[in-house]
């Protein structure tokens, strides 16, 4: 028996109302798994599952806001995200705005076809920088920093 089945059985024993028990069976655990890891001078946030309104979007929001306070360079790895609803889209936009207001940036990596199509339809693909893999997204931060440094040195010598 796996962990979800054990949680479901425990819930069924605890609650007698069939409707509530059905909800617990249908969703015994959160459907978004998040892992953070440093890579070079960037924080990579790996997401797997569904980014949907509710606990999942709230959890992602809390983690990203915490990371933005410590490191303004964030890559969201969405390679294992199977679904995003309107609440999840709103969360991504909100996090993008929060990062920019803090002087940072969020880049997206490994978009699945479904997520990429959704960003195309909503025209948000023009807002977010997206990359085929995490390494390319991380390198984009470095190349952007290098361009800014070159521009600053040109101003100083002029």
C-alpha positions in Angstrom: 0.0 0.0 0.0 1.4 3.4 -0.9 1.4 6.6 1.2 -1.7 8.1 -0.6 -3.7 4.9 0.0 -2.7 4.8 3.7 -3.7 8.5 4.0 -7.0 7.8 2.3 -7.8 4.9 4.6 -6.9 6.9 7.7 -9.2 9.7 6.5 -12.1 7.2 5.8 -11.8 5.8 9.3 -11.8 9.3 10.8 -14.8 10.8 9.0 -18.3 9.3 8.5 -19.7 11.8 6.1 -19.5 10.2 2.7 -19.2 13.5 0.7 -16.2 14.7 2.8 -14.6 11.2 2.6 -15.0 11.3 -1.2 -13.2 14.7 -1.4 -10.4 13.2 0.7 -10.1 10.2 -1.6 -10.0 12.3 -4.7 -7.3 14.6 -3.3 -5.4 13.0 -0.4 -2.3 15.1 -0.8 -1.1 18.3 -2.5 -0.7 17.9 -6.3 2.3 20.1 -6.6 5.8 19.1 -5.6 8.4 21.9 -5.3 12.2 21.5 -4.8 14.6 24.4 -4.7 18.3 24.2 -5.5 21.1 26.6 -6.1 22.8 26.6 -9.5 25.7 29.0 -10.1 24.4 32.3 -8.7 20.7 31.4 -9.4 18.0 29.6 -7.5 16.2 26.9 -9.5 12.7 26.0 -8.4 11.7 22.6 -9.8 7.9 22.2 -10.0 6.1 18.9 -10.6 2.4 18.3 -10.8 -0.4 20.9 -11.1 -0.2 24.6 -10.4 -3.8 25.4 -9.5 -5.7 27.9 -7.4 -5.5 27.0 -3.7 -2.8 25.4 -1.6 -0.6 24.6 -4.6 -0.5 28.2 -5.9 -0.1 29.5 -2.3 2.8 27.1 -1.6 4.6 28.2 -4.8 4.0 31.9 -4.0 5.4 31.5 -0.5 8.5 29.6 -1.7 9.3 32.0 -4.5 8.8 35.1 -2.5 11.1 33.7 0.2 13.8 32.9 -2.4 13.4 36.3 -4.1 14.2 38.0 -0.8 17.5 36.1 -0.7 18.4 35.9 -4.4 16.9 38.0 -7.2 17.7 35.4 -9.9 15.0 32.7 -10.1 14.5 30.0 -12.7 11.1 28.1 -12.5 11.7 24.6 -14.0 8.2 23.7 -15.3 9.3 20.5 -17.1 7.1 18.3 -14.9 4.1 20.6 -14.6 1.1 18.8 -16.1 -1.6 21.5 -15.7 -2.0 25.2 -14.8 -5.3 26.8 -14.2 -6.2 30.5 -14.1 -5.2 30.7 -10.5 -1.8 29.3 -11.4 -1.4 31.7 -14.3 -2.2 34.6 -11.9 0.4 33.3 -9.5 3.1 33.2 -12.1 2.2 36.8 -13.2 2.2 38.0 -9.6 5.6 36.4 -8.9 7.0 37.9 -12.0 5.8 41.4 -10.9 7.1 40.8 -7.3 10.6 39.8 -8.7 10.8 42.8 -11.0 9.7 45.2 -8.2 12.5 43.7 -6.1 15.1 44.3 -8.8 15.1 40.6 -9.8 13.8 38.4 -12.5 12.1 35.1 -13.1 12.8 33.0 -16.1 10.9 29.8 -17.1 12.5 26.6 -18.3 11.4 23.3 -19.8 7.9 24.3 -20.7 5.8 21.3 -21.6 3.7 21.5 -24.7 0.5 22.1 -22.7 2.0 24.9 -20.6 3.7 26.5 -23.6 0.4 26.4 -25.5 -1.3 28.0 -22.6 1.3 30.8 -22.3 0.9 31.3 -26.1 -2.9 31.6 -26.0 -2.8 34.1 -23.1 0.1 36.0 -24.8 2.1 35.7 -21.6 4.9 34.0 -23.6 5.8 37.6 -24.6 6.1 38.6 -20.9 8.2 35.7 -19.6 11.6 34.7 -20.9 11.4 31.0 -21.5 14.2 28.5 -22.3 14.5 24.9 -23.5 16.4 23.9 -20.4 17.5 25.1 -17.0 21.2 25.7 -18.0 20.2 28.0 -20.8 17.9 30.0 -18.4 20.8 30.3 -15.9 23.2 31.4 -18.6 20.8 34.1 -19.7 21.2 35.7 -16.3 25.0 35.8 -16.8 24.8 37.1 -20.3 22.4 39.8 -19.2 24.7 40.8 -16.4 27.7 40.9 -18.8 25.8 43.2 -21.2 24.9 45.6 -18.3 28.6 45.6 -17.2 29.7 46.4 -20.8 27.2 49.2 -21.1 28.3 50.7 -17.7 32.0 50.6 -18.7 31.2 52.3 -22.0 29.3 55.1 -20.1 32.3 55.5 -17.7 34.8 55.8 -20.5 32.7 58.2 -22.6 
